[in-house]
């Protein structure tokens, strides 16, 4: 009989009550083993070297060494350890430095146990573990940084995507799959999509699996970028 896969997790947070609460929460989740906890970034880096966890749940604003710098050092020294940021803040000044440092997941502290477990599983499998709110923020950032056409010598920037009113969905997507993709791009979770479309969560998951296969994306972050490139940013009318 095959042994269940256990993900070894380290928790880093400077607030004792929060850190202990997260450790307690993770201890209740199947397939997760907490191997240590750190009160700041310096301790997190040292404990990663000692315990070699699969995933670090990383707060950002900590003394001595903040979460972004700790993430950069962990990813540089221990590329087999993934980092999921778990923080109060989702502003650009917190989000983008953490992602540039190598974090593969980003959640805010209002995330529930299911969302945290999903993010850990996602980054463990090589995907991104981003909350719907963060996915939406990335989409907005992409929209704000859409390159303008350039003239003169040199490569020509790709035009900004436009909506596809009345056009055929790309890559053989069905109308329903396109609708689900648009709702993902809006930052909705599977549960919220099911509620919006009056279908069951299993049906939503089937649509997502199908559209991932057709478009070649691996995770929700890539799906958001794909939706933006193809002008799929909301429910078809």
C-alpha positions as a printed Julia matrix, in Angstrom:
237×3 Matrix{Float64}:
   0.0    0.0     0.0
   1.37   3.41   -1.01
   2.22   5.72    1.87
   0.32   9.05    1.77
   2.42  12.0     0.67
   3.18  14.33    3.58
   4.13  17.97    2.97
   6.59  19.33    5.53
   5.81  22.96    6.38
   7.64  25.7     8.28
   5.72  28.72    9.64
   7.31  32.19    9.92
   5.43  34.99   11.69
   6.62  37.49   14.28
   3.31  37.57   16.19
   3.31  34.7    18.67
  -0.45  34.23   18.86
  -0.76  34.25   15.07
   2.18  31.9    14.6
   0.88  29.42   17.16
  -2.61  29.63   15.69
  -1.33  28.82   12.21
   0.72  25.91   13.55
  -2.35  24.58   15.33
  -4.5   24.98   12.22
  -1.97  23.19   10.02
  -1.78  20.37   12.53
  -5.45  19.64   11.88
  -5.0   19.35    8.11
  -4.35  15.91    6.59
  -1.08  15.4     4.74
   0.72  18.31    6.42
   3.48  18.08    9.03
   4.72  21.26   10.72
   8.49  20.91   11.18
   9.16  24.24   12.86
   8.17  27.85   13.42
  10.17  31.06   13.22
   9.66  34.49   14.77
  11.45  36.43   12.02
  13.12  36.06    8.64
  16.58  35.31   10.0
  15.25  32.42   12.05
  13.2   31.2     9.08
  16.32  31.01    6.88
  18.22  29.13    9.59
  15.37  26.67   10.2
  14.98  25.98    6.48
  18.66  25.02    6.35
  18.14  22.72    9.35
  14.82  21.07    8.5
  14.59  21.35    4.68
  10.79  21.82    4.61
   8.82  21.48    1.4
   6.94  24.74    1.95
   7.37  27.84    4.12
   4.33  29.89    5.12
   5.94  33.33    5.29
   4.75  36.55    6.88
   6.19  39.69    5.28
   6.64  42.4     7.89
   8.99  40.93   10.49
  12.0   42.25   12.44
  15.67  41.64   11.57
  14.87  40.21    8.13
  11.56  40.78    6.37
   9.66  38.1     4.51
  10.65  39.18    1.0
  14.38  39.1     1.83
  13.99  35.79    3.68
  12.15  34.38    0.65
  14.96  35.5    -1.68
  17.59  33.86    0.52
  15.6   30.65    0.95
  14.91  30.29   -2.77
  18.57  31.0    -3.6
  19.96  28.55   -1.08
  17.23  25.91   -1.05
  15.42  25.82   -4.41
  13.52  22.7    -3.35
  11.65  24.72   -0.72
   8.66  26.7    -1.96
   7.35  29.82   -0.23
   3.73  30.82    0.28
   3.3   34.32    1.67
   0.61  34.58    4.36
   0.21  38.22    5.31
  -2.23  40.94    6.25
  -1.19  43.06    3.28
  -2.06  42.76   -0.42
  -0.85  46.17   -1.62
   1.58  46.45   -4.53
   4.49  47.34   -2.22
   4.05  44.01   -0.43
   2.84  41.75   -3.24
   5.27  42.33   -6.07
   8.57  42.31   -4.12
   7.52  38.99   -2.57
   6.71  37.45   -5.96
   9.94  38.8    -7.46
  11.84  37.27   -4.52
  10.53  33.85   -5.53
   7.3   33.29   -3.6
   5.02  30.91   -5.51
   1.95  31.57   -3.38
   0.37  34.63   -1.81
  -2.55  34.62    0.62
  -3.96  37.15    3.03
  -4.64  36.2     6.63
  -8.39  36.05    6.12
  -7.81  32.84    4.13
  -9.52  29.76    5.52
  -7.99  26.36    6.17
  -9.15  25.02    2.79
  -7.54  27.89    0.89
  -4.26  27.55    2.8
  -4.18  23.79    2.2
  -4.9   24.31   -1.5
  -2.11  26.88   -1.84
   0.37  24.54   -0.14
  -0.67  21.67   -2.42
  -0.49  23.91   -5.5
   3.06  25.14   -4.91
   4.15  21.64   -3.89
   2.98  20.4    -7.3
   4.77  23.19   -9.17
   1.78  25.48   -9.68
   1.08  28.91   -8.19
  -0.97  29.25   -5.01
  -2.55  32.69   -5.29
  -5.72  33.89   -3.64
  -8.5   35.08   -5.97
  -7.92  38.66   -4.77
  -4.23  38.46   -5.67
  -5.04  36.97   -9.08
  -7.34  39.93   -9.71
  -4.65  42.39   -8.6
  -2.16  40.79  -11.0
  -4.71  41.09  -13.8
  -5.23  44.77  -12.99
  -1.46  45.29  -12.97
  -1.16  43.58  -16.35
  -3.9   45.8   -17.71
  -2.18  48.9   -16.36
   1.15  47.9   -17.9
  -0.14  46.79  -21.31
   2.6   47.89  -23.74
   1.79  50.53  -26.3
   2.76  50.14  -29.94
   6.18  51.52  -30.78
   7.55  52.93  -33.98
  11.01  52.98  -35.4
  13.7   50.28  -35.23
  13.55  47.44  -32.78
  10.93  44.85  -31.86
   7.31  45.86  -32.05
   5.43  45.47  -28.79
   2.37  43.26  -28.86
  -0.89  45.19  -28.88
  -3.02  45.2   -25.77
  -5.7   42.51  -25.84
  -9.22  43.46  -26.65
 -12.53  41.87  -25.83
 -13.98  39.29  -28.18
 -17.57  40.46  -28.56
 -19.51  37.94  -30.56
 -16.34  36.08  -31.6
 -15.61  32.38  -31.32
 -13.9   31.38  -28.06
 -10.19  30.58  -28.53
  -8.64  27.1   -28.47
 -11.95  25.3   -28.82
 -13.34  26.49  -25.49
 -17.06  26.06  -25.06
 -19.23  29.01  -24.14
 -19.53  27.7   -20.58
 -15.77  27.14  -20.26
 -15.2   30.69  -21.5
 -17.68  31.96  -18.92
 -15.86  30.07  -16.14
 -12.52  31.45  -17.36
 -13.9   34.98  -17.25
 -15.04  34.48  -13.68
 -11.61  33.14  -12.72
 -10.16  36.32  -14.24
 -12.47  38.35  -12.01
 -10.9   36.64   -8.98
 -13.79  34.35   -8.04
 -13.14  31.08   -6.22
 -14.62  27.76   -7.36
 -17.33  28.05   -4.73
 -18.23  31.57   -5.85
 -18.29  30.5    -9.51
 -20.61  27.6    -8.67
 -22.91  29.99   -6.83
 -22.87  32.48   -9.7
 -23.67  29.84  -12.34
 -26.09  27.82  -10.2
 -24.1   24.61  -10.63
 -22.25  22.31   -8.26
 -18.56  22.74   -7.32
 -17.74  19.44   -9.06
 -19.16  20.81  -12.32
 -17.03  23.95  -11.98
 -13.93  21.82  -11.36
 -14.68  19.78  -14.5
 -14.98  22.96  -16.58
 -11.71  24.26  -15.14
  -9.87  21.0   -15.85
 -11.17  21.04  -19.42
 -10.23  24.66  -20.08
  -6.79  24.17  -18.52
  -6.2   21.22  -20.87
  -7.39  23.13  -23.94
  -5.43  26.3   -23.24
  -2.31  24.65  -21.87
  -2.26  26.67  -18.64
  -1.11  25.0   -15.43
  -2.72  27.09  -12.73
  -5.11  29.94  -12.01
  -2.44  32.63  -12.33
  -1.65  31.47  -15.87
  -5.37  31.23  -16.58
  -5.82  34.88  -15.55
  -2.99  35.96  -17.87
  -4.47  33.85  -20.7
  -7.91  35.4   -20.14
  -6.43  38.89  -20.3
  -4.49  38.15  -23.5
  -7.65  36.89  -25.15
  -9.99  39.59  -23.89
 -11.93  37.2   -21.65
 -12.44  39.29  -18.54
 -16.02  38.66  -17.57
 -19.11  36.58  -18.16
 -20.39  36.48  -21.73
 -23.53  38.53  -22.12
